[in-house]
Amino acid sequence: MSESPPDSRAKTLNFNVGVLGHVDSGKTSLARALSSTASTAAFDKNPQSRERGITLDLGFSSFTVDFPEHLRESGGQQPYDSLQFTLVDCPGHASLIRTIIGGAQIIDLMILVVDVVKGIQTQTAECLLIGELTCPRMVVVLNKTDLLPSNKRQSAIEKMTKRLHKTLENTRFKDCPVIAVAAKPGGPDAADTEEPQGVPDLMELLKKQTYLPKRDPKGDLLMAVDHCFSIRGQGTVLTGTILQGSLAVNDTVEIPVLKVTKKIKSVQMFRKPVSGAMQGDRVGVCVTQFDPKLLERGLVCTPGSLHTLYSAVISVRKIGYFKGSLSTRAKFHITVGHETVMGKVTFFGLPPSDSKPAPSELCSLETPFSFDREYYFQDEYVCGRREGSSGPDPEQWALLEFERPVTCPALCLVIGSKLDTDIHANMCRLAFQGRLLHGFEDKSYVETSLPLLRIYKIKHKEGQVERVTDDYSLIGRSLFKKETNLQLFVGLKVMLSTGESGVIEGGFGQSGKFKIRIQGKGLMSHLSP
């Protein structure tokens, strides 16, 4: 990597396209057919992946086209002269859904690859759900059309297209384009002599679907690293995508999971040296004196900008396709930022009288989370209004307690899954989604921070009236043990079996008895001494 490169950043717009779909739907073959330049992580570099013939980690490749005319006309002022499609080949293997989520957070447009013979399968539906959470646009590619009998091919494609539009009509991808291709005629083991079918039309469709993504160079750097390798005599190269902010040669960056900082020696974008890069760009960053074995995947950031969390409060909404219940104290696979860990969940919400429907956008909660208000403990996530099961879910939050600490940015997407469900079962494993609202960085958060979270349960206990002292006072017993600190219960409401209400004023004697002050008109005459 050159140390003093010419800067070509302003000439090419990078557009990240995620290629997602069920295992063996032909995603990698499609990416290979589309691409002209492969990056270091591209095309099933993982030995385990080559053995199985499936993608086990995010592969990246790219191809460059002339800058589309509709983007020039859309008001973009940048002096771009070409458009680079960076293809992110995400795995479809069920147990590796955490990798898909990690990839989906850096995607501008999604290609959902569907085997035209098999149609929508379990992981296809899960990829569609992740796309809905993370991506604004989608193109559906019906792959393997060469497997259809030639005399029935067109009618089969039309039938599958109708089925897909029906499936998508209640999603954000309603009316998205569907195109048929054969990325690798004859299958993955066939010779490369036969040309892919329909790929030029797909490239034109992708160009039409592009838009000017919002790219902001300001703010702290956050880069998702997907590959790390050394170059003899130069240093270690970290390749990845800039999620926010920007970087430049001679900047100091932090690898937070290792708590080390490094100076950037040089930067490349698909083998072209540049002096810097910004949000949305896919780059290789060269640093010195760093062992690549220490970081295969992870985050790089502005020093001190990311925090390691032991627990967190999130906004939460159940994913409609998940059929199981969401119970407090249950354990889920929690994907937060680019990490997936096991975590225990505790659900809570507004008191029943205050609860409101959850908004359609998670980041714009009607009732912002605050440590200053009280929340109602829930044994499970509440579906529908509390009075019944109809209507939208009320606003709810969850406390996540991680089995190991995670490093992630503020307000990042959180997804809870049951990845240990049978991968052959025809069911959605994605259980809930949310945004990280507050993190606890103290390892002793249970003692230092959780007491600040005011979550209460409604409890009901019964005692007896020992004696009445006057129309507004009485002594009670059999509600507390003698060692109970009654000061904790002063002011709590008490109801008599005859209908009167009062509050606990304090203890009486040493045996757990207590004084009650009656409110309103005082005691009824039949309770008078």
C-alpha positions, -999 to 999 in steps of 0.1 A, spaced: 0 0 0 15 33 -11 23 58 17 15 90 -3 -14 82 -26 -32 104 -51 -68 110 -39 -95 96 -61 -123 97 -35 -143 124 -53 -146 105 -86 -164 73 -75 -196 69 -55 -196 36 -35 -230 19 -32 -233 -11 -9 -256 -39 -22 -264 -68 1 -269 -102 -16 -290 -122 8 -311 -154 5 -315 -190 16 -285 -213 16 -277 -226 -19 -298 -201 -37 -268 -190 -57 -258 -158 -40 -221 -162 -45 -225 -172 -81 -246 -141 -87 -220 -119 -71 -193 -135 -91 -212 -130 -123 -218 -93 -115 -183 -85 -104 -152 -74 -122 -130 -68 -91 -128 -90 -61 -117 -77 -28 -96 -97 -3 -127 -111 15 -146 -120 -16 -159 -153 -30 -159 -178 -2 -124 -172 11 -131 -193 42 -117 -229 38 -147 -243 57 -170 -224 33 -152 -238 2 -157 -274 15 -194 -269 20 -199 -247 -10 -217 -220 11 -207 -186 23 -197 -186 60 -187 -149 63 -193 -117 45 -177 -117 11 -171 -85 -7 -166 -78 -44 -173 -49 -67 -180 -36 -102 -179 -1 -116 -203 15 -141 -207 50 -156 -225 74 -132 -262 71 -139 -279 101 -154 -308 101 -130 -283 106 -101 -268 136 -118 -303 151 -122 -313 143 -85 -295 173 -72 -262 157 -62 -234 183 -62 -205 158 -58 -182 155 -89 -187 118 -93 -180 103 -127 -185 66 -119 -207 44 -96 -191 15 -78 -214 -13 -66 -199 -31 -36 -216 -65 -33 -219 -79 2 -224 -116 -1 -242 -125 31 -245 -162 42 -279 -178 42 -269 -207 65 -294 -206 94 -270 -208 123 -250 -179 109 -279 -154 109 -258 -132 132 -234 -126 103 -263 -115 81 -273 -89 106 -238 -77 108 -237 -72 71 -272 -58 68 -263 -27 88 -240 -14 61 -263 -20 31 -279 7 8 -299 -18 -14 -307 -54 -9 -308 -82 -35 -329 -111 -22 -319 -142 -42 -347 -168 -45 -343 -202 -60 -370 -201 -87 -377 -238 -83 -380 -238 -45 -395 -204 -39 -394 -186 -5 -378 -208 22 -371 -203 59 -340 -183 56 -354 -164 27 -381 -151 50 -356 -142 77 -334 -123 52 -365 -104 42 -372 -95 78 -336 -83 84 -339 -63 51 -371 -46 64 -353 -36 96 -321 -23 80 -325 -14 43 -347 10 23 -348 -7 -11 -348 -42 -25 -346 -61 -58 -357 -98 -59 -337 -120 -82 -352 -153 -93 -321 -174 -98 -315 -208 -115 -340 -203 -143 -319 -227 -164 -333 -256 -142 -368 -249 -155 -380 -268 -186 -376 -244 -216 -412 -249 -227 -426 -240 -192 -399 -215 -182 -418 -182 -188 -450 -193 -172 -432 -206 -141 -413 -173 -138 -446 -153 -140 -462 -176 -114 -434 -172 -90 -433 -134 -95 -470 -132 -86 -464 -153 -55 -436 -130 -44 -455 -98 -50 -483 -113 -28 -458 -121 -1 -443 -86 -2 -475 -66 -4 -476 -59 34 -439 -51 37 -419 -19 30 -408 -36 -3 -443 -36 -19 -440 -34 -57 -403 -39 -57 -389 -52 -90 -385 -89 -96 -360 -102 -123 -351 -137 -135 -315 -148 -141 -293 -179 -143 -261 -168 -126 -243 -201 -131 -260 -223 -158 -254 -259 -150 -248 -254 -113 -217 -245 -92 -197 -275 -106 -203 -267 -142 -176 -254 -165 -173 -216 -168 -178 -217 -206 -215 -210 -205 -224 -174 -201 -247 -163 -172 -282 -154 -184 -300 -122 -176 -271 -106 -157 -267 -75 -181 -304 -68 -175 -299 -71 -138 -270 -46 -139 -292 -21 -157 -320 -26 -131 -295 -20 -103 -284 12 -119 -320 24 -121 -326 15 -84 -296 35 -71 -300 68 -52 -276 92 -35 -271 77 0 -267 101 28 -230 102 35 -218 123 64 -181 127 71 -187 144 104 -188 128 138 -167 100 154 -153 73 131 -170 38 132 -157 12 108 -168 -24 106 -138 -46 99 -145 -79 82 -109 -91 73 -74 -86 86 -41 -97 70 -4 -87 70 17 -74 41 54 -82 46 75 -50 51 44 -27 52 22 -36 81 -13 -50 87 -43 -42 66 -78 -40 81 -105 -41 54 -141 -30 60 -168 -5 56 -170 29 72 -204 31 91 -200 67 102 -176 96 102 -143 96 82 -107 86 84 -74 99 68 -38 89 66 -20 97 99 -52 96 119 -50 76 152 -78 49 155 -88 26 183 -95 -11 182 -118 -10 213 -122 -48 218 -84 -49 223 -81 -15 239 -52 -5 216 -47 25 194 -29 26 160 -18 52 135 -31 49 99 -1 45 76 -21 44 42 -56 38 29 -69 21 -3 -103 17 -19 -103 -15 -41 -66 -13 -47 -66 24 -55 -46 45 -30 -65 74 -14 -56 99 13 -89 93 32 -124 79 31 -158 86 46 -191 70 56 -203 44 31 -168 38 16 -153 3 16 -116 6 24 -84 -11 33 -65 6 62 -28 -2 68 -14 1 103 19 -10 117 30 -33 146 -4 -51 149 -9 -89 148 -37 -97 123 -46 -129 142 -59 -106 170 -88 -92 150 -106 -112 122 -138 -91 125 -148 -62 147 -150 -25 150 -124 3 147 -133 38 159 -122 72 170 -103 67 203 -127 67 233 -159 69 213 -172 34 218 -181 18 251 -180 -17 264 -213 -27 280 -223 -53 305 -260 -45 303 -283 -22 284 -318 -8 283 -335 -10 248 -368 -1 232 -384 -33 221 -410 -46 197 -419 -82 190 -413 -94 154 -448 -105 142 -436 -137 126 -421 -151 158 -445 -176 172 -431 -181 207 -437 -160 238 -412 -134 250 -408 -141 287 -389 -121 313 -357 -140 325 -356 -159 292 -323 -161 273 -319 -150 237 -291 -145 212 -287 -107 213 -271 -92 182 -260 -57 190 -237 -37 167 -215 -64 151 -216 -88 180 -239 -116 190 -240 -128 226 -263 -146 249 -283 -124 272 -311 -124 298 -341 -101 292 -364 -83 316 -395 -66 300 -411 -35 315 -435 -8 304 -456 22 314 -482 17 342 -513 2 326 -532 35 328 -504 54 310 -495 29 283 -495 41 246 -492 22 213 -456 17 202 -447 40 173 -440 27 138 -404 39 140 -383 26 169 -360 56 170 -389 80 176 -405 67 208 -435 89 220 -424 84 256 -385 87 258 -369 64 283 -360 82 316 -345 71 349 -368 98 365 -400 79 359 -414 46 373 -420 16 351 -442 -14 355 -426 -49 357 -439 -74 331 -436 -112 333 -436 -112 295 -438 -89 265 -474 -76 261 -490 -81 227 -520 -58 220 -536 -36 245 -535 -48 281 -573 -48 284 -575 -74 256 -555 -87 227 -567 -63 200 -549 -31 188 -512 -23 186 -487 -34 212 -481 -8 239 -447 9 242 -423 -13 260 -387 -15 270 -363 -43 281 -332 -47 303 -306 -69 286 -279 -85 308 -251 -99 286 -232 -131 294 -201 -113 282 -194 -76 276 -201 -61 242 -186 -31 224 -211 -11 203 -223 24 193 -251 43 209 -286 39 194 -275 9 174 -300 -18 162 -306 -47 186 -321 -80 174 -331 -108 198 -332 -143 182 -336 -180 192 -307 -193 170 -308 -227 189 -341 -235 173 -340 -265 149 -326 -250 116 -349 -274 97 -380 -262 114 -402 -240 93 -403 -211 117 -389 -176 122 -361 -174 148 -360 -136 150 -379 -127 181 -377 -90 188 -360 -58 176 -351 -25 193 -327 3 197 -300 6 224 -310 36 246 -287 33 276 -257 11 284 -242 1 317 -204 1 316 -197 -8 352 -190 -45 357 -207 -41 391 -238 -25 375 -262 -47 395 -251 -28 427 -242 6 412 -266 12 383 -297 -11 384 -311 6 416 -315 37 395 -339 18 372 -373 23 389 -393 -8 380 -421 -19 403 -444 -49 408 -479 -48 422 -480 -71 452 -510 -80 474 -507 -91 511 -534 -96 537 -532 -89 575 -556 -84 603 -569 -55 624 -556 -59 660 -575 -29 675 -590 5 667 -576 34 685 -599 62 672 -621 70 642 -590 76 620 -564 52 635 -560 15 640 -533 -11 647 -527 -40 623 -508 -73 625 -499 -104 605 -487 -84 575 -450 -82 583 -423 -102 601 -408 -87 632 -374 -82 615 -390 -63 586 -379 -27 581 -413 -10 582 -399 23 571 -398 9 535 -436 5 536 -446 39 551 -472 56 529 -483 24 511 -521 20 506 -542 -3 528 -578 -15 521 -601 -27 549 -626 -56 542 -654 -31 551 -644 -7 522 -624 20 540 -589 29 527 -558 42 546 -520 43 546 -494 28 567 -479 54 591 -452 33 607 -444 5 631 -460 -2 664 -439 -21 690 -412 -47 681 -433 -76 668 -441 -64 633 -474 -46 642 -481 -13 624 -502 18 626 -527 27 599 -542 62 592 -577 60 577 -585 84 550 -618 101 541 -648 100 566 -630 77 591 -641 43 603 -677 31 601 -696 30 634 -695 -8 637 -657 -6 639 -657 20 666 -644 10 701 
